[in-house]
Amino acid sequence: MLQETQDREEIIQRVAALDIGKADLVCCARVPGEGRAGRRLQEVQAYSTMTRSLLGMSGRLRCLACRVRITHQFGALVL
């Protein structure tokens, strides 16, 4: 049975979703597009779970000024 929640809608302009595995992860970053209003840019990139690769991903997300949503088989966490 569906139940009503107290969640409020939140629109995040710059967001990244991470799908994390043991050996690698996939990062999808979405940011506002330049030019026409309402357009979005998206970048999907795979990274290994090694420190150097994760630091590179972290730097890229900082450059894009993204908030991160981590997804896994049990739910999601927004950072």
mmCIF file of the N, C-alpha and C atoms, coordinates in Angstrom:
data_MODEL
# 
_entry.id   MODEL 
# 
loop_
_atom_site.group_PDB 
_atom_site.id 
_atom_site.type_symbol 
_atom_site.label_atom_id 
_atom_site.label_alt_id 
_atom_site.label_comp_id 
_atom_site.label_asym_id 
_atom_site.label_entity_id 
_atom_site.label_seq_id 
_atom_site.pdbx_PDB_ins_code 
_atom_site.Cartn_x 
_atom_site.Cartn_y 
_atom_site.Cartn_z 
_atom_site.occupancy 
_atom_site.B_iso_or_equiv 
_atom_site.pdbx_formal_charge 
_atom_site.auth_seq_id 
_atom_site.auth_comp_id 
_atom_site.auth_asym_id 
_atom_site.auth_atom_id 
_atom_site.pdbx_PDB_model_num 
ATOM 1   N N  . MET A 1 1  ? 0.830  -1.168 0.000   1.00 0.00 ? 1  MET A N  1 
ATOM 2   C CA . MET A 1 1  ? 0.000  0.000  0.000   1.00 0.00 ? 1  MET A CA 1 
ATOM 3   C C  . MET A 1 1  ? 0.886  1.246  0.000   1.00 0.00 ? 1  MET A C  1 
ATOM 4   N N  . LEU A 1 2  ? 0.606  2.187  -0.875  1.00 0.00 ? 2  LEU A N  1 
ATOM 5   C CA . LEU A 1 2  ? 1.356  3.427  -0.941  1.00 0.00 ? 2  LEU A CA 1 
ATOM 6   C C  . LEU A 1 2  ? 0.922  4.361  0.178   1.00 0.00 ? 2  LEU A C  1 
ATOM 7   N N  . GLN A 1 3  ? 1.904  5.030  0.786   1.00 0.00 ? 3  GLN A N  1 
ATOM 8   C CA . GLN A 1 3  ? 1.606  5.976  1.848   1.00 0.00 ? 3  GLN A CA 1 
ATOM 9   C C  . GLN A 1 3  ? 2.176  7.334  1.471   1.00 0.00 ? 3  GLN A C  1 
ATOM 10  N N  . GLU A 1 4  ? 1.479  8.375  1.867   1.00 0.00 ? 4  GLU A N  1 
ATOM 11  C CA . GLU A 1 4  ? 1.946  9.729  1.611   1.00 0.00 ? 4  GLU A CA 1 
ATOM 12  C C  . GLU A 1 4  ? 3.150  10.020 2.492   1.00 0.00 ? 4  GLU A C  1 
ATOM 13  N N  . THR A 1 5  ? 4.140  10.694 1.918   1.00 0.00 ? 5  THR A N  1 
ATOM 14  C CA . THR A 1 5  ? 5.335  11.054 2.684   1.00 0.00 ? 5  THR A CA 1 
ATOM 15  C C  . THR A 1 5  ? 5.354  12.548 2.937   1.00 0.00 ? 5  THR A C  1 
ATOM 16  N N  . GLN A 1 6  ? 6.262  12.966 3.776   1.00 0.00 ? 6  GLN A N  1 
ATOM 17  C CA . GLN A 1 6  ? 6.432  14.382 4.090   1.00 0.00 ? 6  GLN A CA 1 
ATOM 18  C C  . GLN A 1 6  ? 7.579  14.990 3.280   1.00 0.00 ? 6  GLN A C  1 
ATOM 19  N N  . ASP A 1 7  ? 8.066  14.254 2.279   1.00 0.00 ? 7  ASP A N  1 
ATOM 20  C CA . ASP A 1 7  ? 9.157  14.759 1.458   1.00 0.00 ? 7  ASP A CA 1 
ATOM 21  C C  . ASP A 1 7  ? 8.715  16.008 0.720   1.00 0.00 ? 7  ASP A C  1 
ATOM 22  N N  . ARG A 1 8  ? 9.638  16.910 0.550   1.00 0.00 ? 8  ARG A N  1 
ATOM 23  C CA . ARG A 1 8  ? 9.352  18.074 -0.275  1.00 0.00 ? 8  ARG A CA 1 
ATOM 24  C C  . ARG A 1 8  ? 10.220 17.981 -1.517  1.00 0.00 ? 8  ARG A C  1 
ATOM 25  N N  . GLU A 1 9  ? 9.704  18.481 -2.589  1.00 0.00 ? 9  GLU A N  1 
ATOM 26  C CA . GLU A 1 9  ? 10.432 18.429 -3.856  1.00 0.00 ? 9  GLU A CA 1 
ATOM 27  C C  . GLU A 1 9  ? 11.648 19.338 -3.776  1.00 0.00 ? 9  GLU A C  1 
ATOM 28  N N  . GLU A 1 10 ? 12.766 18.833 -4.248  1.00 0.00 ? 10 GLU A N  1 
ATOM 29  C CA . GLU A 1 10 ? 13.988 19.614 -4.277  1.00 0.00 ? 10 GLU A CA 1 
ATOM 30  C C  . GLU A 1 10 ? 14.603 19.480 -5.655  1.00 0.00 ? 10 GLU A C  1 
ATOM 31  N N  . ILE A 1 11 ? 14.855 20.600 -6.279  1.00 0.00 ? 11 ILE A N  1 
ATOM 32  C CA . ILE A 1 11 ? 15.501 20.594 -7.585  1.00 0.00 ? 11 ILE A CA 1 
ATOM 33  C C  . ILE A 1 11 ? 16.952 20.983 -7.373  1.00 0.00 ? 11 ILE A C  1 
ATOM 34  N N  . ILE A 1 12 ? 17.829 20.080 -7.736  1.00 0.00 ? 12 ILE A N  1 
ATOM 35  C CA . ILE A 1 12 ? 19.268 20.316 -7.575  1.00 0.00 ? 12 ILE A CA 1 
ATOM 36  C C  . ILE A 1 12 ? 19.830 20.661 -8.946  1.00 0.00 ? 12 ILE A C  1 
ATOM 37  N N  . GLN A 1 13 ? 20.373 21.840 -9.089  1.00 0.00 ? 13 GLN A N  1 
ATOM 38  C CA . GLN A 1 13 ? 20.872 22.298 -10.377 1.00 0.00 ? 13 GLN A CA 1 
ATOM 39  C C  . GLN A 1 13 ? 22.068 21.481 -10.862 1.00 0.00 ? 13 GLN A C  1 
ATOM 40  N N  . ARG A 1 14 ? 22.989 21.187 -9.973  1.00 0.00 ? 14 ARG A N  1 
ATOM 41  C CA . ARG A 1 14 ? 24.221 20.468 -10.327 1.00 0.00 ? 14 ARG A CA 1 
ATOM 42  C C  . ARG A 1 14 ? 24.300 19.218 -9.459  1.00 0.00 ? 14 ARG A C  1 
ATOM 43  N N  . VAL A 1 15 ? 24.137 18.057 -10.084 1.00 0.00 ? 15 VAL A N  1 
ATOM 44  C CA . VAL A 1 15 ? 24.062 16.818 -9.317  1.00 0.00 ? 15 VAL A CA 1 
ATOM 45  C C  . VAL A 1 15 ? 24.884 15.737 -10.008 1.00 0.00 ? 15 VAL A C  1 
ATOM 46  N N  . ALA A 1 16 ? 25.415 14.826 -9.213  1.00 0.00 ? 16 ALA A N  1 
ATOM 47  C CA . ALA A 1 16 ? 26.114 13.659 -9.745  1.00 0.00 ? 16 ALA A CA 1 
ATOM 48  C C  . ALA A 1 16 ? 25.583 12.423 -9.034  1.00 0.00 ? 16 ALA A C  1 
ATOM 49  N N  . ALA A 1 17 ? 25.296 11.387 -9.799  1.00 0.00 ? 17 ALA A N  1 
ATOM 50  C CA . ALA A 1 17 ? 24.847 10.110 -9.248  1.00 0.00 ? 17 ALA A CA 1 
ATOM 51  C C  . ALA A 1 17 ? 25.970 9.103  -9.420  1.00 0.00 ? 17 ALA A C  1 
ATOM 52  N N  . LEU A 1 18 ? 26.268 8.368  -8.371  1.00 0.00 ? 18 LEU A N  1 
ATOM 53  C CA . LEU A 1 18 ? 27.329 7.364  -8.408  1.00 0.00 ? 18 LEU A CA 1 
ATOM 54  C C  . LEU A 1 18 ? 26.727 5.983  -8.227  1.00 0.00 ? 18 LEU A C  1 
ATOM 55  N N  . ASP A 1 19 ? 27.080 5.065  -9.113  1.00 0.00 ? 19 ASP A N  1 
ATOM 56  C CA . ASP A 1 19 ? 26.702 3.658  -8.987  1.00 0.00 ? 19 ASP A CA 1 
ATOM 57  C C  . ASP A 1 19 ? 27.984 2.926  -8.613  1.00 0.00 ? 19 ASP A C  1 
ATOM 58  N N  . ILE A 1 20 ? 28.060 2.467  -7.368  1.00 0.00 ? 20 ILE A N  1 
ATOM 59  C CA . ILE A 1 20 ? 29.313 1.954  -6.817  1.00 0.00 ? 20 ILE A CA 1 
ATOM 60  C C  . ILE A 1 20 ? 29.336 0.433  -6.815  1.00 0.00 ? 20 ILE A C  1 
ATOM 61  N N  . GLY A 1 21 ? 30.416 -0.124 -7.353  1.00 0.00 ? 21 GLY A N  1 
ATOM 62  C CA . GLY A 1 21 ? 30.670 -1.550 -7.308  1.00 0.00 ? 21 GLY A CA 1 
ATOM 63  C C  . GLY A 1 21 ? 31.947 -1.808 -6.524  1.00 0.00 ? 21 GLY A C  1 
ATOM 64  N N  . LYS A 1 22 ? 32.399 -3.051 -6.485  1.00 0.00 ? 22 LYS A N  1 
ATOM 65  C CA . LYS A 1 22 ? 33.618 -3.367 -5.757  1.00 0.00 ? 22 LYS A CA 1 
ATOM 66  C C  . LYS A 1 22 ? 34.868 -2.858 -6.463  1.00 0.00 ? 22 LYS A C  1 
ATOM 67  N N  . ALA A 1 23 ? 34.955 -3.052 -7.760  1.00 0.00 ? 23 ALA A N  1 
ATOM 68  C CA . ALA A 1 23 ? 36.165 -2.699 -8.498  1.00 0.00 ? 23 ALA A CA 1 
ATOM 69  C C  . ALA A 1 23 ? 36.065 -1.386 -9.259  1.00 0.00 ? 23 ALA A C  1 
ATOM 70  N N  . ASP A 1 24 ? 34.841 -0.926 -9.488  1.00 0.00 ? 24 ASP A N  1 
ATOM 71  C CA . ASP A 1 24 ? 34.687 0.318  -10.240 1.00 0.00 ? 24 ASP A CA 1 
ATOM 72  C C  . ASP A 1 24 ? 33.384 1.009  -9.870  1.00 0.00 ? 24 ASP A C  1 
ATOM 73  N N  . LEU A 1 25 ? 33.216 2.206  -10.372 1.00 0.00 ? 25 LEU A N  1 
ATOM 74  C CA . LEU A 1 25 ? 31.974 2.938  -10.191 1.00 0.00 ? 25 LEU A CA 1 
ATOM 75  C C  . LEU A 1 25 ? 31.707 3.751  -11.446 1.00 0.00 ? 25 LEU A C  1 
ATOM 76  N N  . VAL A 1 26 ? 30.454 4.094  -11.633 1.00 0.00 ? 26 VAL A N  1 
ATOM 77  C CA . VAL A 1 26 ? 30.052 4.926  -12.769 1.00 0.00 ? 26 VAL A CA 1 
ATOM 78  C C  . VAL A 1 26 ? 29.463 6.203  -12.194 1.00 0.00 ? 26 VAL A C  1 
ATOM 79  N N  . CYS A 1 27 ? 29.924 7.329  -12.721 1.00 0.00 ? 27 CYS A N  1 
ATOM 80  C CA . CYS A 1 27 ? 29.483 8.639  -12.264 1.00 0.00 ? 27 CYS A CA 1 
ATOM 81  C C  . CYS A 1 27 ? 28.749 9.338  -13.404 1.00 0.00 ? 27 CYS A C  1 
ATOM 82  N N  . CYS A 1 28 ? 27.534 9.789  -13.142 1.00 0.00 ? 28 CYS A N  1 
ATOM 83  C CA . CYS A 1 28 ? 26.755 10.563 -14.107 1.00 0.00 ? 28 CYS A CA 1 
ATOM 84  C C  . CYS A 1 28 ? 26.561 11.954 -13.517 1.00 0.00 ? 28 CYS A C  1 
ATOM 85  N N  . ALA A 1 29 ? 27.154 12.966 -14.129 1.00 0.00 ? 29 ALA A N  1 
ATOM 86  C CA . ALA A 1 29 ? 27.029 14.350 -13.670 1.00 0.00 ? 29 ALA A CA 1 
ATOM 87  C C  . ALA A 1 29 ? 26.091 15.098 -14.608 1.00 0.00 ? 29 ALA A C  1 
ATOM 88  N N  . ARG A 1 30 ? 25.180 15.890 -14.028 1.00 0.00 ? 30 ARG A N  1 
ATOM 89  C CA . ARG A 1 30 ? 24.241 16.706 -14.820 1.00 0.00 ? 30 ARG A CA 1 
ATOM 90  C C  . ARG A 1 30 ? 24.312 18.138 -14.315 1.00 0.00 ? 30 ARG A C  1 
ATOM 91  N N  . VAL A 1 31 ? 24.520 19.060 -15.243 1.00 0.00 ? 31 VAL A N  1 
ATOM 92  C CA . VAL A 1 31 ? 24.637 20.473 -14.920 1.00 0.00 ? 31 VAL A CA 1 
ATOM 93  C C  . VAL A 1 31 ? 23.790 21.281 -15.898 1.00 0.00 ? 31 VAL A C  1 
ATOM 94  N N  . PRO A 1 32 ? 23.458 22.537 -15.540 1.00 0.00 ? 32 PRO A N  1 
ATOM 95  C CA . PRO A 1 32 ? 22.701 23.375 -16.475 1.00 0.00 ? 32 PRO A CA 1 
ATOM 96  C C  . PRO A 1 32 ? 23.513 23.606 -17.755 1.00 0.00 ? 32 PRO A C  1 
ATOM 97  N N  . GLY A 1 33 ? 22.826 23.609 -18.883 1.00 0.00 ? 33 GLY A N  1 
ATOM 98  C CA . GLY A 1 33 ? 23.478 23.869 -20.150 1.00 0.00 ? 33 GLY A CA 1 
ATOM 99  C C  . GLY A 1 33 ? 23.668 25.360 -20.370 1.00 0.00 ? 33 GLY A C  1 
ATOM 100 N N  . GLU A 1 34 ? 24.636 25.691 -21.180 1.00 0.00 ? 34 GLU A N  1 
ATOM 101 C CA . GLU A 1 34 ? 24.859 27.087 -21.530 1.00 0.00 ? 34 GLU A CA 1 
ATOM 102 C C  . GLU A 1 34 ? 23.985 27.414 -22.732 1.00 0.00 ? 34 GLU A C  1 
ATOM 103 N N  . GLY A 1 35 ? 23.460 28.617 -22.763 1.00 0.00 ? 35 GLY A N  1 
ATOM 104 C CA . GLY A 1 35 ? 22.609 28.978 -23.889 1.00 0.00 ? 35 GLY A CA 1 
ATOM 105 C C  . GLY A 1 35 ? 21.149 28.927 -23.520 1.00 0.00 ? 35 GLY A C  1 
ATOM 106 N N  . ARG A 1 36 ? 20.396 28.087 -24.213 1.00 0.00 ? 36 ARG A N  1 
ATOM 107 C CA . ARG A 1 36 ? 18.940 28.028 -24.024 1.00 0.00 ? 36 ARG A CA 1 
ATOM 108 C C  . ARG A 1 36 ? 18.554 27.559 -22.619 1.00 0.00 ? 36 ARG A C  1 
ATOM 109 N N  . ALA A 1 37 ? 17.596 28.240 -22.041 1.00 0.00 ? 37 ALA A N  1 
ATOM 110 C CA . ALA A 1 37 ? 17.116 27.892 -20.697 1.00 0.00 ? 37 ALA A CA 1 
ATOM 111 C C  . ALA A 1 37 ? 16.494 26.504 -20.690 1.00 0.00 ? 37 ALA A C  1 
ATOM 112 N N  . GLY A 1 38 ? 16.688 25.784 -19.599 1.00 0.00 ? 38 GLY A N  1 
ATOM 113 C CA . GLY A 1 38 ? 16.095 24.464 -19.451 1.00 0.00 ? 38 GLY A CA 1 
ATOM 114 C C  . GLY A 1 38 ? 16.920 23.328 -20.022 1.00 0.00 ? 38 GLY A C  1 
ATOM 115 N N  . ARG A 1 39 ? 17.978 23.641 -20.743 1.00 0.00 ? 39 ARG A N  1 
ATOM 116 C CA . ARG A 1 39 ? 18.837 22.597 -21.304 1.00 0.00 ? 39 ARG A CA 1 
ATOM 117 C C  . ARG A 1 39 ? 19.804 22.094 -20.244 1.00 0.00 ? 39 ARG A C  1 
ATOM 118 N N  . ARG A 1 40 ? 20.125 20.791 -20.287 1.00 0.00 ? 40 ARG A N  1 
ATOM 119 C CA . ARG A 1 40 ? 21.052 20.175 -19.331 1.00 0.00 ? 40 ARG A CA 1 
ATOM 120 C C  . ARG A 1 40 ? 22.197 19.533 -20.085 1.00 0.00 ? 40 ARG A C  1 
ATOM 121 N N  . LEU A 1 41 ? 23.357 19.531 -19.469 1.00 0.00 ? 41 LEU A N  1 
ATOM 122 C CA . LEU A 1 41 ? 24.511 18.808 -19.985 1.00 0.00 ? 41 LEU A CA 1 
ATOM 123 C C  . LEU A 1 41 ? 24.735 17.603 -19.086 1.00 0.00 ? 41 LEU A C  1 
ATOM 124 N N  . GLN A 1 42 ? 25.127 16.493 -19.664 1.00 0.00 ? 42 GLN A N  1 
ATOM 125 C CA . GLN A 1 42 ? 25.331 15.262 -18.906 1.00 0.00 ? 42 GLN A CA 1 
ATOM 126 C C  . GLN A 1 42 ? 26.651 14.637 -19.292 1.00 0.00 ? 42 GLN A C  1 
ATOM 127 N N  . GLU A 1 43 ? 27.366 14.126 -18.288 1.00 0.00 ? 43 GLU A N  1 
ATOM 128 C CA . GLU A 1 43 ? 28.631 13.436 -18.518 1.00 0.00 ? 43 GLU A CA 1 
ATOM 129 C C  . GLU A 1 43 ? 28.589 12.123 -17.738 1.00 0.00 ? 43 GLU A C  1 
ATOM 130 N N  . VAL A 1 44 ? 28.826 11.002 -18.404 1.00 0.00 ? 44 VAL A N  1 
ATOM 131 C CA . VAL A 1 44 ? 28.872 9.693  -17.758 1.00 0.00 ? 44 VAL A CA 1 
ATOM 132 C C  . VAL A 1 44 ? 30.284 9.154  -17.920 1.00 0.00 ? 44 VAL A C  1 
ATOM 133 N N  . GLN A 1 45 ? 30.906 8.784  -16.802 1.00 0.00 ? 45 GLN A N  1 
ATOM 134 C CA . GLN A 1 45 ? 32.293 8.336  -16.826 1.00 0.00 ? 45 GLN A CA 1 
ATOM 135 C C  . GLN A 1 45 ? 32.470 7.198  -15.823 1.00 0.00 ? 45 GLN A C  1 
ATOM 136 N N  . ALA A 1 46 ? 33.217 6.173  -16.213 1.00 0.00 ? 46 ALA A N  1 
ATOM 137 C CA . ALA A 1 46 ? 33.534 5.060  -15.314 1.00 0.00 ? 46 ALA A CA 1 
ATOM 138 C C  . ALA A 1 46 ? 34.892 5.323  -14.663 1.00 0.00 ? 46 ALA A C  1 
ATOM 139 N N  . TYR A 1 47 ? 35.018 4.966  -13.396 1.00 0.00 ? 47 TYR A N  1 
ATOM 140 C CA . TYR A 1 47 ? 36.255 5.136  -12.634 1.00 0.00 ? 47 TYR A CA 1 
ATOM 141 C C  . TYR A 1 47 ? 36.543 3.839  -11.892 1.00 0.00 ? 47 TYR A C  1 
ATOM 142 N N  . SER A 1 48 ? 37.818 3.541  -11.682 1.00 0.00 ? 48 SER A N  1 
ATOM 143 C CA . SER A 1 48 ? 38.169 2.404  -10.827 1.00 0.00 ? 48 SER A CA 1 
ATOM 144 C C  . SER A 1 48 ? 38.047 2.868  -9.381  1.00 0.00 ? 48 SER A C  1 
ATOM 145 N N  . THR A 1 49 ? 38.051 1.949  -8.450  1.00 0.00 ? 49 THR A N  1 
ATOM 146 C CA . THR A 1 49 ? 37.948 2.315  -7.040  1.00 0.00 ? 49 THR A CA 1 
ATOM 147 C C  . THR A 1 49 ? 39.316 2.532  -6.406  1.00 0.00 ? 49 THR A C  1 
ATOM 148 N N  . MET A 1 50 ? 40.339 2.656  -7.227  1.00 0.00 ? 50 MET A N  1 
ATOM 149 C CA . MET A 1 50 ? 41.681 2.955  -6.722  1.00 0.00 ? 50 MET A CA 1 
ATOM 150 C C  . MET A 1 50 ? 41.758 4.440  -6.357  1.00 0.00 ? 50 MET A C  1 
ATOM 151 N N  . THR A 1 51 ? 42.572 4.756  -5.364  1.00 0.00 ? 51 THR A N  1 
ATOM 152 C CA . THR A 1 51 ? 42.647 6.114  -4.813  1.00 0.00 ? 51 THR A CA 1 
ATOM 153 C C  . THR A 1 51 ? 42.882 7.182  -5.874  1.00 0.00 ? 51 THR A C  1 
ATOM 154 N N  . ARG A 1 52 ? 43.836 6.983  -6.753  1.00 0.00 ? 52 ARG A N  1 
ATOM 155 C CA . ARG A 1 52 ? 44.164 7.989  -7.765  1.00 0.00 ? 52 ARG A CA 1 
ATOM 156 C C  . ARG A 1 52 ? 42.955 8.291  -8.658  1.00 0.00 ? 52 ARG A C  1 
ATOM 157 N N  . SER A 1 53 ? 42.250 7.249  -9.056  1.00 0.00 ? 53 SER A N  1 
ATOM 158 C CA . SER A 1 53 ? 41.078 7.421  -9.902  1.00 0.00 ? 53 SER A CA 1 
ATOM 159 C C  . SER A 1 53 ? 39.959 8.164  -9.159  1.00 0.00 ? 53 SER A C  1 
ATOM 160 N N  . LEU A 1 54 ? 39.744 7.816  -7.892  1.00 0.00 ? 54 LEU A N  1 
ATOM 161 C CA . LEU A 1 54 ? 38.711 8.481  -7.106  1.00 0.00 ? 54 LEU A CA 1 
ATOM 162 C C  . LEU A 1 54 ? 39.046 9.948  -6.852  1.00 0.00 ? 54 LEU A C  1 
ATOM 163 N N  . LEU A 1 55 ? 40.325 10.249 -6.659  1.00 0.00 ? 55 LEU A N  1 
ATOM 164 C CA . LEU A 1 55 ? 40.733 11.647 -6.499  1.00 0.00 ? 55 LEU A CA 1 
ATOM 165 C C  . LEU A 1 55 ? 40.493 12.436 -7.783  1.00 0.00 ? 55 LEU A C  1 
ATOM 166 N N  . GLY A 1 56 ? 40.726 11.802 -8.925  1.00 0.00 ? 56 GLY A N  1 
ATOM 167 C CA . GLY A 1 56 ? 40.445 12.445 -10.206 1.00 0.00 ? 56 GLY A CA 1 
ATOM 168 C C  . GLY A 1 56 ? 38.963 12.737 -10.368 1.00 0.00 ? 56 GLY A C  1 
ATOM 169 N N  . MET A 1 57 ? 38.115 11.775 -9.987  1.00 0.00 ? 57 MET A N  1 
ATOM 170 C CA . MET A 1 57 ? 36.670 11.972 -10.063 1.00 0.00 ? 57 MET A CA 1 
ATOM 171 C C  . MET A 1 57 ? 36.238 13.097 -9.126  1.00 0.00 ? 57 MET A C  1 
ATOM 172 N N  . SER A 1 58 ? 36.786 13.098 -7.927  1.00 0.00 ? 58 SER A N  1 
ATOM 173 C CA . SER A 1 58 ? 36.457 14.129 -6.953  1.00 0.00 ? 58 SER A CA 1 
ATOM 174 C C  . SER A 1 58 ? 36.808 15.521 -7.487  1.00 0.00 ? 58 SER A C  1 
ATOM 175 N N  . GLY A 1 59 ? 37.968 15.633 -8.102  1.00 0.00 ? 59 GLY A N  1 
ATOM 176 C CA . GLY A 1 59 ? 38.380 16.909 -8.686  1.00 0.00 ? 59 GLY A CA 1 
ATOM 177 C C  . GLY A 1 59 ? 37.445 17.342 -9.801  1.00 0.00 ? 59 GLY A C  1 
ATOM 178 N N  . ARG A 1 60 ? 37.029 16.404 -10.623 1.00 0.00 ? 60 ARG A N  1 
ATOM 179 C CA . ARG A 1 60 ? 36.111 16.718 -11.730 1.00 0.00 ? 60 ARG A CA 1 
ATOM 180 C C  . ARG A 1 60 ? 34.765 17.213 -11.193 1.00 0.00 ? 60 ARG A C  1 
ATOM 181 N N  . LEU A 1 61 ? 34.243 16.534 -10.161 1.00 0.00 ? 61 LEU A N  1 
ATOM 182 C CA . LEU A 1 61 ? 32.963 16.944 -9.585  1.00 0.00 ? 61 LEU A CA 1 
ATOM 183 C C  . LEU A 1 61 ? 33.076 18.307 -8.900  1.00 0.00 ? 61 LEU A C  1 
ATOM 184 N N  . ARG A 1 62 ? 34.229 18.586 -8.301  1.00 0.00 ? 62 ARG A N  1 
ATOM 185 C CA . ARG A 1 62 ? 34.440 19.907 -7.708  1.00 0.00 ? 62 ARG A CA 1 
ATOM 186 C C  . ARG A 1 62 ? 34.429 20.982 -8.791  1.00 0.00 ? 62 ARG A C  1 
ATOM 187 N N  . CYS A 1 63 ? 35.073 20.697 -9.921  1.00 0.00 ? 63 CYS A N  1 
ATOM 188 C CA . CYS A 1 63 ? 35.082 21.654 -11.038 1.00 0.00 ? 63 CYS A CA 1 
ATOM 189 C C  . CYS A 1 63 ? 33.662 21.926 -11.541 1.00 0.00 ? 63 CYS A C  1 
ATOM 190 N N  . LEU A 1 64 ? 32.831 20.904 -11.539 1.00 0.00 ? 64 LEU A N  1 
ATOM 191 C CA . LEU A 1 64 ? 31.447 21.056 -11.997 1.00 0.00 ? 64 LEU A CA 1 
ATOM 192 C C  . LEU A 1 64 ? 30.524 21.585 -10.896 1.00 0.00 ? 64 LEU A C  1 
ATOM 193 N N  . ALA A 1 65 ? 31.043 21.707 -9.671  1.00 0.00 ? 65 ALA A N  1 
ATOM 194 C CA . ALA A 1 65 ? 30.274 22.170 -8.506  1.00 0.00 ? 65 ALA A CA 1 
ATOM 195 C C  . ALA A 1 65 ? 29.026 21.324 -8.285  1.00 0.00 ? 65 ALA A C  1 
ATOM 196 N N  . CYS A 1 66 ? 29.191 20.000 -8.313  1.00 0.00 ? 66 CYS A N  1 
ATOM 197 C CA . CYS A 1 66 ? 28.066 19.067 -8.183  1.00 0.00 ? 66 CYS A CA 1 
ATOM 198 C C  . CYS A 1 66 ? 27.855 18.599 -6.753  1.00 0.00 ? 66 CYS A C  1 
ATOM 199 N N  . ARG A 1 67 ? 26.576 18.398 -6.392  1.00 0.00 ? 67 ARG A N  1 
ATOM 200 C CA . ARG A 1 67 ? 26.231 17.627 -5.204  1.00 0.00 ? 67 ARG A CA 1 
ATOM 201 C C  . ARG A 1 67 ? 26.197 16.177 -5.656  1.00 0.00 ? 67 ARG A C  1 
ATOM 202 N N  . VAL A 1 68 ? 26.420 15.262 -4.743  1.00 0.00 ? 68 VAL A N  1 
ATOM 203 C CA . VAL A 1 68 ? 26.532 13.849 -5.107  1.00 0.00 ? 68 VAL A CA 1 
ATOM 204 C C  . VAL A 1 68 ? 25.389 13.040 -4.516  1.00 0.00 ? 68 VAL A C  1 
ATOM 205 N N  . ARG A 1 69 ? 24.829 12.167 -5.339  1.00 0.00 ? 69 ARG A N  1 
ATOM 206 C CA . ARG A 1 69 ? 23.831 11.182 -4.894  1.00 0.00 ? 69 ARG A CA 1 
ATOM 207 C C  . ARG A 1 69 ? 24.444 9.812  -5.145  1.00 0.00 ? 69 ARG A C  1 
ATOM 208 N N  . ILE A 1 70 ? 24.684 9.077  -4.072  1.00 0.00 ? 70 ILE A N  1 
ATOM 209 C CA . ILE A 1 70 ? 25.292 7.756  -4.175  1.00 0.00 ? 70 ILE A CA 1 
ATOM 210 C C  . ILE A 1 70 ? 24.174 6.722  -4.181  1.00 0.00 ? 70 ILE A C  1 
ATOM 211 N N  . THR A 1 71 ? 24.168 5.879  -5.201  1.00 0.00 ? 71 THR A N  1 
ATOM 212 C CA . THR A 1 71 ? 23.142 4.838  -5.278  1.00 0.00 ? 71 THR A CA 1 
ATOM 213 C C  . THR A 1 71 ? 23.778 3.469  -5.113  1.00 0.00 ? 71 THR A C  1 
ATOM 214 N N  . HIS A 1 72 ? 23.059 2.575  -4.500  1.00 0.00 ? 72 HIS A N  1 
ATOM 215 C CA . HIS A 1 72 ? 23.505 1.188  -4.364  1.00 0.00 ? 72 HIS A CA 1 
ATOM 216 C C  . HIS A 1 72 ? 22.277 0.319  -4.223  1.00 0.00 ? 72 HIS A C  1 
ATOM 217 N N  . GLN A 1 73 ? 22.461 -0.956 -4.053  1.00 0.00 ? 73 GLN A N  1 
ATOM 218 C CA . GLN A 1 73 ? 21.330 -1.880 -4.094  1.00 0.00 ? 73 GLN A CA 1 
ATOM 219 C C  . GLN A 1 73 ? 20.349 -1.669 -2.939  1.00 0.00 ? 73 GLN A C  1 
ATOM 220 N N  . PHE A 1 74 ? 20.721 -0.948 -1.907  1.00 0.00 ? 74 PHE A N  1 
ATOM 221 C CA . PHE A 1 74 ? 19.837 -0.784 -0.754  1.00 0.00 ? 74 PHE A CA 1 
ATOM 222 C C  . PHE A 1 74 ? 19.182 0.586  -0.655  1.00 0.00 ? 74 PHE A C  1 
ATOM 223 N N  . GLY A 1 75 ? 19.489 1.518  -1.536  1.00 0.00 ? 75 GLY A N  1 
ATOM 224 C CA . GLY A 1 75 ? 18.877 2.845  -1.454  1.00 0.00 ? 75 GLY A CA 1 
ATOM 225 C C  . GLY A 1 75 ? 19.804 3.924  -1.953  1.00 0.00 ? 75 GLY A C  1 
ATOM 226 N N  . ALA A 1 76 ? 19.678 5.128  -1.415  1.00 0.00 ? 76 ALA A N  1 
ATOM 227 C CA . ALA A 1 76 ? 20.451 6.263  -1.897  1.00 0.00 ? 76 ALA A CA 1 
ATOM 228 C C  . ALA A 1 76 ? 20.860 7.150  -0.731  1.00 0.00 ? 76 ALA A C  1 
ATOM 229 N N  . LEU A 1 77 ? 21.949 7.869  -0.910  1.00 0.00 ? 77 LEU A N  1 
ATOM 230 C CA . LEU A 1 77 ? 22.459 8.808  0.074   1.00 0.00 ? 77 LEU A CA 1 
ATOM 231 C C  . LEU A 1 77 ? 22.853 10.069 -0.669  1.00 0.00 ? 77 LEU A C  1 
ATOM 232 N N  . VAL A 1 78 ? 22.372 11.212 -0.218  1.00 0.00 ? 78 VAL A N  1 
ATOM 233 C CA . VAL A 1 78 ? 22.717 12.488 -0.859  1.00 0.00 ? 78 VAL A CA 1 
ATOM 234 C C  . VAL A 1 78 ? 23.743 13.195 -0.005  1.00 0.00 ? 78 VAL A C  1 
ATOM 235 N N  . LEU A 1 79 ? 24.857 13.588 -0.616  1.00 0.00 ? 79 LEU A N  1 
ATOM 236 C CA . LEU A 1 79 ? 25.920 14.309 0.098   1.00 0.00 ? 79 LEU A CA 1 
ATOM 237 C C  . LEU A 1 79 ? 25.939 15.756 -0.315  1.00 0.00 ? 79 LEU A C  1 
# 
